[in-house]
Amino acid sequence: MSYYDPKDLRKFGNITEWSEELGTKFFDYYGKVFEEGALTAREKSLIALAVAHTEMCPYCIDAYTKDGLQRGITKEEMMEAVHVGAAIKSGASLVHGVMMMNKVNKLDG
């Protein structure tokens, strides 16, 4: 058994049922974010795919892999974007080690 059911991705729009106002505002915002602007829809899809991996969201990975392929993003570009996300995520984790080091130094000092 899995916690994630691929069929649930198709139900995402249903989140408005229990909070129509906030759900609608979210989808309005979400739609606006993905409109062409300073970044192309293709670029935004690639960013979304990388973030989907750092957030470990199987629904988003599914959705933005498909979206990316439809926008002509290659598997090499996808994997490179995933590595960029992983590098930032690991760097962000490691830089927090400075906080630990500061605490140890304070307690030892």
Summary of the structure (lengths in Angstrom):
residues: 109
radius of gyration: 18.5
end to end distance: 50.5
largest distance: 57.6
contacts: 241
relative contact order: 0.09
helix: 79%
strand: 0%
